[in-house]
């Protein structure tokens, strides 16, 4: 069973994150807030695609659902750093 910490590690091994929080306690359904300068110049769909690419085949096999909010550092500041 996949843990939230493992999912966080999978993401941060590929994407440099200024902030990341991942929650989920059933091993298949997760929520994440990800702040990365890698998202700059990308729309929300492209940001999410970048995360999905980082997770690779795990999205098909280990992870049933991932709800995420992605931000550039600037957008995160404007949003008030709300989790």
Biopython code that builds the backbone (N, CA, C, O; Angstrom):
import numpy as np
from Bio.PDB.StructureBuilder import StructureBuilder

atoms = [
    (1, "UNK", "N", (0.837, -1.178, 0.000)),
    (1, "UNK", "CA", (0.000, 0.000, 0.000)),
    (1, "UNK", "C", (0.886, 1.248, 0.000)),
    (1, "UNK", "O", (1.829, 1.342, 0.786)),
    (2, "UNK", "N", (0.591, 2.176, -0.857)),
    (2, "UNK", "CA", (1.357, 3.402, -1.023)),
    (2, "UNK", "C", (1.016, 4.396, 0.090)),
    (2, "UNK", "O", (-0.151, 4.558, 0.444)),
    (3, "UNK", "N", (2.024, 5.052, 0.635)),
    (3, "UNK", "CA", (1.786, 6.068, 1.661)),
    (3, "UNK", "C", (1.873, 7.467, 1.046)),
    (3, "UNK", "O", (2.433, 7.650, -0.035)),
    (4, "UNK", "N", (1.319, 8.429, 1.740)),
    (4, "UNK", "CA", (1.386, 9.823, 1.291)),
    (4, "UNK", "C", (2.838, 10.279, 1.197)),
    (4, "UNK", "O", (3.197, 11.021, 0.282)),
    (5, "UNK", "N", (3.673, 9.843, 2.135)),
    (5, "UNK", "CA", (5.095, 10.210, 2.106)),
    (5, "UNK", "C", (5.802, 9.639, 0.891)),
    (5, "UNK", "O", (6.642, 10.310, 0.291)),
    (6, "UNK", "N", (5.474, 8.404, 0.520)),
    (6, "UNK", "CA", (6.074, 7.799, -0.672)),
    (6, "UNK", "C", (5.669, 8.561, -1.928)),
    (6, "UNK", "O", (6.495, 8.804, -2.808)),
    (7, "UNK", "N", (4.394, 8.938, -2.007)),
    (7, "UNK", "CA", (3.915, 9.704, -3.156)),
    (7, "UNK", "C", (4.637, 11.041, -3.237)),
    (7, "UNK", "O", (5.039, 11.479, -4.315)),
    (8, "UNK", "N", (4.795, 11.677, -2.095)),
    (8, "UNK", "CA", (5.526, 12.950, -2.033)),
    (8, "UNK", "C", (6.951, 12.765, -2.553)),
    (8, "UNK", "O", (7.449, 13.596, -3.313)),
    (9, "UNK", "N", (7.596, 11.692, -2.151)),
    (9, "UNK", "CA", (8.960, 11.409, -2.595)),
    (9, "UNK", "C", (9.016, 11.171, -4.099)),
    (9, "UNK", "O", (9.924, 11.664, -4.767)),
    (10, "UNK", "N", (8.059, 10.423, -4.639)),
    (10, "UNK", "CA", (8.024, 10.180, -6.088)),
    (10, "UNK", "C", (7.968, 11.513, -6.849)),
    (10, "UNK", "O", (8.649, 11.688, -7.860)),
    (11, "UNK", "N", (7.160, 12.438, -6.357)),
    (11, "UNK", "CA", (7.013, 13.736, -7.034)),
    (11, "UNK", "C", (8.288, 14.558, -6.899)),
    (11, "UNK", "O", (8.788, 15.093, -7.889)),
    (12, "UNK", "N", (8.819, 14.663, -5.679)),
    (12, "UNK", "CA", (9.990, 15.519, -5.449)),
    (12, "UNK", "C", (11.277, 14.955, -6.047)),
    (12, "UNK", "O", (12.249, 15.693, -6.209)),
    (13, "UNK", "N", (11.303, 13.671, -6.374)),
    (13, "UNK", "CA", (12.470, 13.111, -7.056)),
    (13, "UNK", "C", (12.582, 13.624, -8.484)),
    (13, "UNK", "O", (13.661, 13.580, -9.076)),
    (14, "UNK", "N", (11.472, 14.110, -9.046)),
    (14, "UNK", "CA", (11.465, 14.562, -10.432)),
    (14, "UNK", "C", (11.235, 16.076, -10.542)),
    (14, "UNK", "O", (11.802, 16.728, -11.418)),
    (15, "UNK", "N", (10.415, 16.624, -9.665)),
    (15, "UNK", "CA", (10.063, 18.042, -9.713)),
    (15, "UNK", "C", (10.612, 18.740, -8.472)),
    (15, "UNK", "O", (10.335, 18.324, -7.347)),
    (16, "UNK", "N", (11.389, 19.799, -8.677)),
    (16, "UNK", "CA", (11.877, 20.594, -7.548)),
    (16, "UNK", "C", (10.695, 21.395, -7.002)),
    (16, "UNK", "O", (10.099, 22.200, -7.719)),
    (17, "UNK", "N", (10.365, 21.174, -5.749)),
    (17, "UNK", "CA", (9.195, 21.809, -5.149)),
    (17, "UNK", "C", (9.604, 22.784, -4.054)),
    (17, "UNK", "O", (10.418, 22.458, -3.190)),
    (18, "UNK", "N", (9.038, 23.970, -4.097)),
    (18, "UNK", "CA", (9.242, 24.931, -3.024)),
    (18, "UNK", "C", (8.383, 24.552, -1.817)),
    (18, "UNK", "O", (8.730, 24.847, -0.673)),
    (19, "UNK", "N", (7.261, 23.894, -2.095)),
    (19, "UNK", "CA", (6.367, 23.406, -1.038)),
    (19, "UNK", "C", (5.571, 22.237, -1.607)),
    (19, "UNK", "O", (5.162, 22.261, -2.767)),
    (20, "UNK", "N", (5.358, 21.228, -0.790)),
    (20, "UNK", "CA", (4.502, 20.116, -1.197)),
    (20, "UNK", "C", (3.875, 19.513, 0.051)),
    (20, "UNK", "O", (4.544, 19.292, 1.060)),
    (21, "UNK", "N", (2.588, 19.255, -0.039)),
    (21, "UNK", "CA", (1.858, 18.562, 1.028)),
    (21, "UNK", "C", (1.005, 17.498, 0.365)),
    (21, "UNK", "O", (0.272, 17.784, -0.582)),
    (22, "UNK", "N", (1.097, 16.281, 0.856)),
    (22, "UNK", "CA", (0.312, 15.173, 0.321)),
    (22, "UNK", "C", (-0.388, 14.494, 1.490)),
    (22, "UNK", "O", (0.237, 14.156, 2.495)),
    (23, "UNK", "N", (-1.689, 14.301, 1.342)),
    (23, "UNK", "CA", (-2.435, 13.564, 2.363)),
    (23, "UNK", "C", (-3.200, 12.427, 1.695)),
    (23, "UNK", "O", (-3.519, 12.482, 0.508)),
    (24, "UNK", "N", (-3.477, 11.423, 2.466)),
    (24, "UNK", "CA", (-4.219, 10.259, 2.000)),
    (24, "UNK", "C", (-3.925, 9.112, 2.938)),
    (24, "UNK", "O", (-2.764, 8.821, 3.226)),
    (25, "UNK", "N", (-4.969, 8.456, 3.418)),
    (25, "UNK", "CA", (-4.728, 7.426, 4.416)),
    (25, "UNK", "C", (-5.212, 6.034, 4.009)),
    (25, "UNK", "O", (-5.145, 5.097, 4.806)),
    (26, "UNK", "N", (-5.699, 5.894, 2.773)),
    (26, "UNK", "CA", (-6.163, 4.563, 2.370)),
    (26, "UNK", "C", (-5.235, 3.887, 1.359)),
    (26, "UNK", "O", (-5.502, 2.770, 0.915)),
    (27, "UNK", "N", (-4.148, 4.566, 0.999)),
    (27, "UNK", "CA", (-3.170, 3.974, 0.100)),
    (27, "UNK", "C", (-3.484, 4.094, -1.378)),
    (27, "UNK", "O", (-2.672, 3.683, -2.207)),
    (28, "UNK", "N", (-4.648, 4.648, -1.738)),
    (28, "UNK", "CA", (-5.020, 4.769, -3.147)),
    (28, "UNK", "C", (-5.566, 6.146, -3.529)),
    (28, "UNK", "O", (-5.473, 6.538, -4.692)),
    (29, "UNK", "N", (-6.125, 6.876, -2.584)),
    (29, "UNK", "CA", (-6.730, 8.180, -2.843)),
    (29, "UNK", "C", (-5.917, 9.244, -2.116)),
    (29, "UNK", "O", (-5.706, 9.168, -0.906)),
    (30, "UNK", "N", (-5.460, 10.252, -2.890)),
    (30, "UNK", "CA", (-4.575, 11.249, -2.320)),
    (30, "UNK", "C", (-4.993, 12.661, -2.740)),
    (30, "UNK", "O", (-5.642, 12.859, -3.767)),
    (31, "UNK", "N", (-4.600, 13.629, -1.914)),
    (31, "UNK", "CA", (-4.743, 15.043, -2.227)),
    (31, "UNK", "C", (-3.369, 15.678, -2.072)),
    (31, "UNK", "O", (-2.630, 15.372, -1.137)),
    (32, "UNK", "N", (-3.040, 16.567, -3.005)),
    (32, "UNK", "CA", (-1.721, 17.191, -2.958)),
    (32, "UNK", "C", (-1.814, 18.673, -3.282)),
    (32, "UNK", "O", (-2.621, 19.096, -4.109)),
    (33, "UNK", "N", (-0.977, 19.446, -2.619)),
    (33, "UNK", "CA", (-0.737, 20.846, -2.951)),
    (33, "UNK", "C", (0.735, 20.916, -3.307)),
    (33, "UNK", "O", (1.598, 20.548, -2.510)),
    (34, "UNK", "N", (1.014, 21.394, -4.516)),
    (34, "UNK", "CA", (2.389, 21.391, -5.010)),
    (34, "UNK", "C", (2.738, 22.784, -5.521)),
    (34, "UNK", "O", (2.033, 23.342, -6.362)),
    (35, "UNK", "N", (3.834, 23.338, -5.002)),
    (35, "UNK", "CA", (4.331, 24.641, -5.440)),
    (35, "UNK", "C", (5.700, 24.421, -6.062)),
    (35, "UNK", "O", (6.606, 23.891, -5.420)),
    (36, "UNK", "N", (5.842, 24.831, -7.315)),
    (36, "UNK", "CA", (7.111, 24.623, -8.003)),
    (36, "UNK", "C", (7.336, 25.687, -9.060)),
    (36, "UNK", "O", (6.409, 26.077, -9.770)),
    (37, "UNK", "N", (8.562, 26.151, -9.159)),
    (37, "UNK", "CA", (8.898, 27.088, -10.231)),
    (37, "UNK", "C", (8.896, 26.373, -11.585)),
    (37, "UNK", "O", (8.896, 27.025, -12.629)),
    (38, "UNK", "N", (8.896, 25.040, -11.571)),
    (38, "UNK", "CA", (8.783, 24.267, -12.823)),
    (38, "UNK", "C", (7.450, 24.499, -13.511)),
    (38, "UNK", "O", (7.310, 24.216, -14.701)),
    (39, "UNK", "N", (6.471, 25.009, -12.778)),
    (39, "UNK", "CA", (5.140, 25.250, -13.330)),
    (39, "UNK", "C", (5.039, 26.599, -14.049)),
    (39, "UNK", "O", (4.050, 26.865, -14.732)),
    (40, "UNK", "N", (6.053, 27.444, -13.898)),
    (40, "UNK", "CA", (6.006, 28.769, -14.514)),
    (40, "UNK", "C", (5.882, 28.659, -16.030)),
    (40, "UNK", "O", (6.574, 27.867, -16.668)),
    (41, "UNK", "N", (4.989, 29.466, -16.592)),
    (41, "UNK", "CA", (4.772, 29.476, -18.035)),
    (41, "UNK", "C", (3.872, 28.347, -18.516)),
    (41, "UNK", "O", (3.672, 28.191, -19.721)),
    (42, "UNK", "N", (3.334, 27.566, -17.608)),
    (42, "UNK", "CA", (2.457, 26.447, -17.970)),
    (42, "UNK", "C", (1.057, 26.703, -17.406)),
    (42, "UNK", "O", (0.905, 27.246, -16.312)),
    (43, "UNK", "N", (0.048, 26.306, -18.168)),
    (43, "UNK", "CA", (-1.306, 26.419, -17.641)),
    (43, "UNK", "C", (-1.560, 25.262, -16.679)),
    (43, "UNK", "O", (-0.714, 24.380, -16.532)),
    (44, "UNK", "N", (-2.716, 25.260, -16.026)),
    (44, "UNK", "CA", (-3.005, 24.258, -14.999)),
    (44, "UNK", "C", (-2.961, 22.833, -15.554)),
    (44, "UNK", "O", (-2.444, 21.931, -14.895)),
    (45, "UNK", "N", (-3.490, 22.626, -16.739)),
    (45, "UNK", "CA", (-3.464, 21.287, -17.339)),
    (45, "UNK", "C", (-2.023, 20.832, -17.547)),
    (45, "UNK", "O", (-1.691, 19.684, -17.252)),
    (46, "UNK", "N", (-1.176, 21.706, -18.046)),
    (46, "UNK", "CA", (0.224, 21.362, -18.265)),
    (46, "UNK", "C", (0.962, 21.098, -16.949)),
    (46, "UNK", "O", (1.836, 20.234, -16.883)),
    (47, "UNK", "N", (0.604, 21.847, -15.911)),
    (47, "UNK", "CA", (1.190, 21.619, -14.591)),
    (47, "UNK", "C", (0.829, 20.229, -14.086)),
    (47, "UNK", "O", (1.688, 19.498, -13.591)),
    (48, "UNK", "N", (-0.440, 19.869, -14.211)),
    (48, "UNK", "CA", (-0.896, 18.550, -13.766)),
    (48, "UNK", "C", (-0.248, 17.442, -14.597)),
    (48, "UNK", "O", (0.103, 16.387, -14.068)),
    (49, "UNK", "N", (-0.094, 17.684, -15.882)),
    (49, "UNK", "CA", (0.563, 16.696, -16.738)),
    (49, "UNK", "C", (2.001, 16.459, -16.291)),
    (49, "UNK", "O", (2.495, 15.333, -16.341)),
    (50, "UNK", "N", (2.662, 17.514, -15.857)),
    (50, "UNK", "CA", (4.036, 17.390, -15.370)),
    (50, "UNK", "C", (4.090, 16.483, -14.136)),
    (50, "UNK", "O", (5.003, 15.668, -13.996)),
    (51, "UNK", "N", (3.116, 16.630, -13.252)),
    (51, "UNK", "CA", (3.045, 15.769, -12.065)),
    (51, "UNK", "C", (2.749, 14.333, -12.480)),
    (51, "UNK", "O", (3.381, 13.401, -11.983)),
    (52, "UNK", "N", (1.794, 14.148, -13.385)),
    (52, "UNK", "CA", (1.473, 12.799, -13.853)),
    (52, "UNK", "C", (2.690, 12.137, -14.501)),
    (52, "UNK", "O", (2.916, 10.941, -14.321)),
    (53, "UNK", "N", (3.473, 12.912, -15.254)),
    (53, "UNK", "CA", (4.692, 12.372, -15.868)),
    (53, "UNK", "C", (5.681, 11.940, -14.792)),
    (53, "UNK", "O", (6.351, 10.916, -14.933)),
    (54, "UNK", "N", (5.770, 12.717, -13.722)),
    (54, "UNK", "CA", (6.673, 12.369, -12.625)),
    (54, "UNK", "C", (6.260, 11.055, -11.973)),
    (54, "UNK", "O", (7.109, 10.292, -11.512)),
    (55, "UNK", "N", (4.964, 10.795, -11.935)),
    (55, "UNK", "CA", (4.459, 9.573, -11.302)),
    (55, "UNK", "C", (4.466, 8.382, -12.247)),
    (55, "UNK", "O", (4.451, 7.236, -11.799)),
    (56, "UNK", "N", (4.489, 8.639, -13.532)),
    (56, "UNK", "CA", (4.583, 7.576, -14.528)),
    (56, "UNK", "C", (3.508, 6.514, -14.383)),
    (56, "UNK", "O", (2.335, 6.830, -14.185)),
    (57, "UNK", "N", (3.906, 5.266, -14.482)),
    (57, "UNK", "CA", (2.977, 4.136, -14.448)),
    (57, "UNK", "C", (2.293, 3.952, -13.094)),
    (57, "UNK", "O", (1.310, 3.217, -12.990)),
    (58, "UNK", "N", (2.799, 4.607, -12.071)),
    (58, "UNK", "CA", (2.154, 4.495, -10.753)),
    (58, "UNK", "C", (0.712, 4.996, -10.792)),
    (58, "UNK", "O", (-0.125, 4.555, -10.004)),
    (59, "UNK", "N", (0.424, 5.925, -11.717)),
    (59, "UNK", "CA", (-0.948, 6.437, -11.839)),
    (59, "UNK", "C", (-1.895, 5.341, -12.328)),
    (59, "UNK", "O", (-3.096, 5.398, -12.066)),
    (60, "UNK", "N", (-1.374, 4.370, -13.019)),
    (60, "UNK", "CA", (-2.217, 3.282, -13.518)),
    (60, "UNK", "C", (-2.289, 2.120, -12.537)),
    (60, "UNK", "O", (-3.289, 1.405, -12.474)),
    (61, "UNK", "N", (-1.210, 1.943, -11.771)),
    (61, "UNK", "CA", (-1.146, 0.740, -10.944)),
    (61, "UNK", "C", (-1.347, 0.994, -9.447)),
    (61, "UNK", "O", (-2.144, 0.301, -8.816)),
    (62, "UNK", "N", (-0.653, 1.959, -8.872)),
    (62, "UNK", "CA", (-0.682, 2.147, -7.426)),
    (62, "UNK", "C", (-1.672, 3.202, -6.947)),
    (62, "UNK", "O", (-2.199, 3.102, -5.839)),
    (63, "UNK", "N", (-1.927, 4.214, -7.775)),
    (63, "UNK", "CA", (-2.732, 5.359, -7.354)),
    (63, "UNK", "C", (-4.074, 5.324, -8.067)),
    (63, "UNK", "O", (-4.140, 5.348, -9.296)),
    (64, "UNK", "N", (-5.136, 5.266, -7.285)),
    (64, "UNK", "CA", (-6.471, 5.249, -7.884)),
    (64, "UNK", "C", (-6.938, 6.668, -8.198)),
    (64, "UNK", "O", (-7.524, 6.913, -9.252)),
    (65, "UNK", "N", (-6.679, 7.601, -7.284)),
    (65, "UNK", "CA", (-7.136, 8.979, -7.487)),
    (65, "UNK", "C", (-6.153, 9.950, -6.855)),
    (65, "UNK", "O", (-5.666, 9.730, -5.745)),
    (66, "UNK", "N", (-5.867, 11.031, -7.582)),
    (66, "UNK", "CA", (-5.011, 12.093, -7.074)),
    (66, "UNK", "C", (-5.672, 13.420, -7.391)),
    (66, "UNK", "O", (-5.781, 13.816, -8.552)),
    (67, "UNK", "N", (-6.105, 14.093, -6.355)),
    (67, "UNK", "CA", (-6.644, 15.444, -6.486)),
    (67, "UNK", "C", (-5.499, 16.392, -6.152)),
    (67, "UNK", "O", (-4.878, 16.270, -5.096)),
    (68, "UNK", "N", (-5.221, 17.330, -7.040)),
    (68, "UNK", "CA", (-4.097, 18.220, -6.767)),
    (68, "UNK", "C", (-4.414, 19.664, -7.089)),
    (68, "UNK", "O", (-5.223, 19.986, -7.960)),
    (69, "UNK", "N", (-3.731, 20.520, -6.338)),
    (69, "UNK", "CA", (-3.722, 21.953, -6.616)),
    (69, "UNK", "C", (-2.264, 22.305, -6.839)),
    (69, "UNK", "O", (-1.413, 22.041, -5.989)),
    (70, "UNK", "N", (-1.978, 22.905, -7.995)),
    (70, "UNK", "CA", (-0.610, 23.246, -8.343)),
    (70, "UNK", "C", (-0.479, 24.757, -8.454)),
    (70, "UNK", "O", (-1.395, 25.447, -8.901)),
    (71, "UNK", "N", (0.678, 25.254, -8.039)),
    (71, "UNK", "CA", (0.931, 26.693, -8.033)),
    (71, "UNK", "C", (2.373, 26.974, -8.424)),
    (71, "UNK", "O", (3.273, 26.184, -8.134)),
    (72, "UNK", "N", (2.582, 28.103, -9.082)),
    (72, "UNK", "CA", (3.924, 28.663, -9.172)),
    (72, "UNK", "C", (4.164, 29.350, -7.822)),
    (72, "UNK", "O", (3.205, 29.627, -7.101)),
    (73, "UNK", "N", (5.410, 29.627, -7.469)),
    (73, "UNK", "CA", (5.651, 30.325, -6.200)),
    (73, "UNK", "C", (4.907, 31.659, -6.125)),
    (73, "UNK", "O", (4.387, 32.027, -5.072)),
    (74, "UNK", "N", (4.859, 32.375, -7.240)),
    (74, "UNK", "CA", (4.156, 33.667, -7.269)),
    (74, "UNK", "C", (2.654, 33.494, -7.030)),
    (74, "UNK", "O", (2.057, 34.249, -6.263)),
    (75, "UNK", "N", (2.052, 32.514, -7.676)),
    (75, "UNK", "CA", (0.622, 32.255, -7.497)),
    (75, "UNK", "C", (0.331, 31.771, -6.076)),
    (75, "UNK", "O", (-0.715, 32.094, -5.513)),
    (76, "UNK", "N", (1.243, 31.005, -5.500)),
    (76, "UNK", "CA", (1.099, 30.514, -4.122)),
    (76, "UNK", "C", (1.087, 31.683, -3.149)),
    (76, "UNK", "O", (0.290, 31.713, -2.212)),
    (77, "UNK", "N", (1.975, 32.644, -3.375)),
    (77, "UNK", "CA", (2.005, 33.851, -2.519)),
    (77, "UNK", "C", (0.697, 34.627, -2.655)),
    (77, "UNK", "O", (0.141, 35.092, -1.659)),
    (78, "UNK", "N", (0.205, 34.768, -3.892)),
    (78, "UNK", "CA", (-1.030, 35.509, -4.149)),
    (78, "UNK", "C", (-2.239, 34.804, -3.533)),
    (78, "UNK", "O", (-3.207, 35.456, -3.142)),
    (79, "UNK", "N", (-2.185, 33.472, -3.445)),
    (79, "UNK", "CA", (-3.274, 32.686, -2.885)),
    (79, "UNK", "C", (-3.258, 32.708, -1.365)),
    (79, "UNK", "O", (-4.209, 32.259, -0.726)),
    (80, "UNK", "N", (-2.202, 33.220, -0.793)),
    (80, "UNK", "CA", (-2.106, 33.312, 0.651)),
    (80, "UNK", "C", (-1.606, 32.040, 1.313)),
    (80, "UNK", "O", (-1.831, 31.828, 2.505)),
    (81, "UNK", "N", (-0.928, 31.190, 0.545)),
    (81, "UNK", "CA", (-0.342, 29.953, 1.086)),
    (81, "UNK", "C", (-1.367, 29.067, 1.782)),
    (81, "UNK", "O", (-1.068, 28.475, 2.819)),
    (82, "UNK", "N", (-2.551, 28.972, 1.233)),
    (82, "UNK", "CA", (-3.598, 28.145, 1.845)),
    (82, "UNK", "C", (-3.489, 26.704, 1.401)),
    (82, "UNK", "O", (-3.383, 26.418, 0.208)),
    (83, "UNK", "N", (-3.516, 25.806, 2.351)),
    (83, "UNK", "CA", (-3.461, 24.375, 2.040)),
    (83, "UNK", "C", (-4.854, 23.856, 1.814)),
    (83, "UNK", "O", (-5.033, 22.669, 1.539)),
]
sb = StructureBuilder()
sb.init_structure("model")
sb.init_model(0)
sb.init_chain("A")
sb.init_seg("    ")
for serial, (resi, resn, name, xyz) in enumerate(atoms, 1):
    if name == "N":
        sb.init_residue(resn, " ", resi, " ")
    sb.init_atom(name, np.array(xyz, "f"), 0.0, 1.0, " ", f" {name:<3s}", serial, name[0])
structure = sb.get_structure()
